[in-house]
């Protein structure tokens, strides 16, 4: 029989020297109604009315949680969500890190343009079906691939963990970014493990080169107020 303490030690459960990393997804963004696709409408929208409520609930849930570092991506919806936490801790400007921005699914498109494959509905439909079967960013034309996303975001997380070793780091970012880092920890080659709820958070414990996932998609603060969305 395995000693229970050995299991706890394997996951850094009670290691006071371990670093806690909390990765938060932003609140619901204010996106256009479904219809003609224009990437510029989706590039950097602010929070919706529901998203603001979700961010407020998150901020209240984190009001009594101590942390040593709070950062967000440079995108508006992440900044607004981080600000909802910051106001409970007398933090002024939350540092914004561009490398934590969401996967660049439409980085090569300009306003009013569409991917070339959308000129052939059958080709586009086939790509979408392939993505639904096994989500991979490389199946979205003109976008950033999963490996490219990891290459961009993993060093940022590792630098934050090293800089605040033994502390608590809170990162407000995006579903694709959260999935990319967790998949990196698991050494899994897929791009999306799960779909995080808006303002849900996942936690990682770290010490030295060891990284263990402690929780995924926590959203009690949303359940209590009926604010869950994806």
C-alpha positions as CSV (number, residue, x, y, z in Angstrom):
1,X,0.0,0.0,0.0
2,X,1.3,3.5,-0.9
3,X,1.9,5.7,2.1
4,X,-0.8,8.5,1.9
5,X,1.8,11.1,2.7
6,X,3.8,10.0,-0.4
7,X,0.7,10.7,-2.6
8,X,0.3,14.1,-1.0
9,X,4.0,14.9,-1.5
10,X,3.8,13.8,-5.2
11,X,1.2,16.5,-5.7
12,X,2.8,19.2,-3.4
13,X,-0.5,19.2,-1.5
14,X,0.9,20.5,1.8
15,X,4.2,21.9,0.7
16,X,4.5,25.4,2.1
17,X,7.4,26.2,-0.2
18,X,5.4,25.4,-3.4
19,X,4.1,28.2,-5.6
20,X,0.4,28.5,-6.2
21,X,-0.6,29.6,-9.7
22,X,-4.2,30.6,-10.4
23,X,-5.2,30.9,-14.0
24,X,-8.5,32.8,-14.6
25,X,-10.5,33.0,-17.8
26,X,-12.0,36.5,-18.5
27,X,-15.7,37.2,-18.2
28,X,-18.1,36.8,-21.1
29,X,-17.1,39.1,-24.0
30,X,-19.6,41.4,-25.9
31,X,-19.5,39.7,-29.3
32,X,-21.7,40.4,-32.3
33,X,-24.8,38.3,-33.2
34,X,-24.1,35.3,-35.3
35,X,-24.2,36.1,-39.0
36,X,-21.6,37.4,-41.5
37,X,-18.1,36.8,-40.0
38,X,-15.9,39.8,-39.7
39,X,-12.7,39.1,-37.6
40,X,-12.4,42.7,-36.6
41,X,-15.6,42.4,-34.6
42,X,-14.1,39.6,-32.5
43,X,-10.6,41.0,-32.2
44,X,-10.7,42.6,-28.8
45,X,-14.3,43.1,-27.5
46,X,-15.0,44.4,-23.9
47,X,-17.0,42.4,-21.4
48,X,-20.7,42.1,-21.9
49,X,-23.3,43.0,-19.3
50,X,-23.2,39.4,-18.0
51,X,-19.4,39.4,-18.2
52,X,-19.3,42.4,-15.9
53,X,-21.5,40.6,-13.4
54,X,-19.2,37.5,-13.6
55,X,-16.1,39.7,-13.1
56,X,-17.8,41.3,-10.1
57,X,-18.6,37.9,-8.6
58,X,-15.0,36.8,-9.1
59,X,-13.7,39.9,-7.5
60,X,-15.8,39.4,-4.4
61,X,-14.7,35.7,-4.3
62,X,-11.1,36.8,-4.4
63,X,-11.5,39.7,-1.9
64,X,-10.0,37.7,1.0
65,X,-7.5,35.6,-1.0
66,X,-3.9,36.8,-0.6
67,X,-1.6,36.8,-3.6
68,X,1.8,38.2,-4.5
69,X,1.3,38.9,-8.2
70,X,-1.7,39.8,-10.4
71,X,-1.3,40.2,-14.1
72,X,-3.5,40.0,-17.2
73,X,-3.2,39.7,-20.9
74,X,-3.3,42.9,-22.9
75,X,-6.8,42.3,-24.2
76,X,-9.7,44.4,-22.9
77,X,-11.8,41.6,-21.5
78,X,-9.0,40.2,-19.5
79,X,-8.0,43.6,-18.1
80,X,-11.6,44.4,-17.0
81,X,-11.7,41.0,-15.3
82,X,-8.4,41.6,-13.5
83,X,-9.5,45.0,-12.5
84,X,-12.5,43.5,-10.7
85,X,-10.1,41.5,-8.5
86,X,-7.6,44.4,-8.1
87,X,-10.2,46.8,-6.7
88,X,-10.6,44.6,-3.6
89,X,-6.8,44.7,-2.9
90,X,-6.1,48.4,-3.5
91,X,-4.1,47.6,-6.6
92,X,-3.8,50.4,-9.2
93,X,-2.7,49.4,-12.7
94,X,-2.6,45.7,-13.3
95,X,0.4,44.8,-15.5
96,X,-0.7,43.7,-18.9
97,X,1.3,41.1,-20.8
98,X,0.8,40.9,-24.5
99,X,2.2,37.4,-24.8
100,X,-0.7,36.1,-22.7
101,X,-3.2,37.3,-25.4
102,X,-5.7,34.7,-26.8
103,X,-4.6,32.4,-29.6
104,X,-4.4,34.4,-32.8
105,X,-7.0,32.5,-34.7
106,X,-7.4,35.3,-37.2
107,X,-4.1,37.2,-37.0
108,X,-3.6,37.4,-40.8
109,X,-7.0,38.9,-41.6
110,X,-7.9,42.6,-42.0
111,X,-11.3,44.2,-41.3
112,X,-13.9,43.2,-43.8
113,X,-11.9,40.3,-45.1
114,X,-12.5,36.6,-44.6
115,X,-10.4,33.4,-44.8
116,X,-10.0,32.3,-48.4
117,X,-11.5,28.9,-47.7
118,X,-14.8,30.5,-46.8
119,X,-15.2,31.1,-50.5
120,X,-15.8,27.4,-50.7
121,X,-18.4,26.5,-48.0
122,X,-17.7,22.8,-48.3
123,X,-14.0,23.3,-47.5
124,X,-14.8,25.5,-44.6
125,X,-17.4,23.1,-43.3
126,X,-14.9,20.3,-43.5
127,X,-12.4,22.3,-41.4
128,X,-15.0,23.1,-38.8
129,X,-16.1,19.4,-38.5
130,X,-12.4,18.5,-38.1
131,X,-12.0,21.1,-35.4
132,X,-15.1,19.9,-33.6
133,X,-13.9,16.2,-33.7
134,X,-10.5,17.2,-32.2
135,X,-9.9,20.9,-31.6
136,X,-6.7,22.0,-33.1
137,X,-5.9,25.7,-33.9
138,X,-4.0,24.6,-37.0
139,X,-7.3,23.7,-38.6
140,X,-8.4,27.4,-38.5
141,X,-7.1,29.0,-41.7
142,X,-4.7,31.9,-41.3
143,X,-4.3,31.4,-37.5
144,X,-1.7,30.6,-34.9
145,X,-1.0,26.9,-34.3
146,X,-1.0,25.1,-31.0
147,X,2.8,24.8,-30.9
148,X,3.2,28.4,-31.7
149,X,0.8,29.4,-28.9
150,X,2.7,27.3,-26.4
151,X,6.0,28.7,-27.5
152,X,4.6,32.2,-26.8
153,X,2.8,31.6,-23.4
154,X,4.8,28.9,-21.6
155,X,7.9,31.1,-21.0
156,X,5.7,33.8,-19.5
157,X,4.2,31.5,-16.9
158,X,7.5,30.0,-16.1
159,X,9.1,33.4,-15.5
160,X,6.2,34.4,-13.2
161,X,6.6,31.2,-11.2
162,X,10.3,31.7,-10.9
163,X,10.0,35.4,-9.9
164,X,7.4,34.7,-7.2
165,X,8.6,31.3,-6.0
166,X,6.8,30.2,-2.9
167,X,4.1,32.8,-3.4
168,X,0.7,33.0,-5.1
169,X,0.5,34.2,-8.7
170,X,-2.9,35.1,-10.3
171,X,-3.0,35.3,-14.1
172,X,-6.1,36.5,-15.9
173,X,-6.1,35.4,-19.5
174,X,-8.1,33.3,-22.0
175,X,-9.4,29.8,-22.5
176,X,-6.9,28.9,-25.2
177,X,-4.0,30.2,-23.1
178,X,-5.2,28.3,-20.0
179,X,-5.6,25.1,-22.0
180,X,-2.2,25.5,-23.7
181,X,-0.3,25.8,-20.3
182,X,-2.2,22.9,-18.7
183,X,-1.6,20.7,-21.7
184,X,2.1,21.6,-21.5
185,X,2.2,20.4,-17.9
186,X,0.5,17.2,-18.9
187,X,2.8,16.8,-21.9
188,X,-0.4,16.4,-24.1
189,X,-0.2,17.4,-27.7
190,X,-3.8,18.6,-28.1
191,X,-4.9,22.2,-28.0
192,X,-8.1,22.1,-25.9
193,X,-8.5,19.9,-22.9
194,X,-11.8,21.5,-21.9
195,X,-13.9,24.6,-22.3
196,X,-13.5,26.9,-19.2
197,X,-16.5,28.8,-18.0
198,X,-16.2,32.6,-18.1
199,X,-14.3,33.8,-15.0
200,X,-13.7,30.2,-13.9
201,X,-10.2,29.4,-12.7
202,X,-7.8,26.5,-12.6
203,X,-4.9,26.1,-10.2
204,X,-1.4,24.7,-10.4
205,X,1.2,24.0,-7.7
206,X,4.9,24.3,-8.6
207,X,8.2,23.7,-7.0
208,X,11.5,23.5,-8.8
209,X,10.8,21.9,-12.2
210,X,7.7,20.1,-10.9
211,X,4.2,21.3,-12.0
212,X,1.0,19.6,-10.8
213,X,-2.6,20.6,-11.6
214,X,-4.6,21.1,-8.5
215,X,-8.0,22.0,-9.8
216,X,-9.7,22.8,-13.1
217,X,-12.7,25.0,-14.0
218,X,-13.6,26.2,-10.5
219,X,-16.8,28.3,-10.7
220,X,-18.6,28.2,-7.3
221,X,-18.8,32.0,-7.4
222,X,-20.8,31.7,-10.6
223,X,-23.0,28.8,-9.6
224,X,-24.3,30.6,-6.5
225,X,-25.6,33.5,-8.5
226,X,-26.7,31.7,-11.7
227,X,-24.0,33.4,-13.8
228,X,-22.4,30.4,-15.6
229,X,-21.7,30.8,-19.3
230,X,-19.1,29.4,-21.7
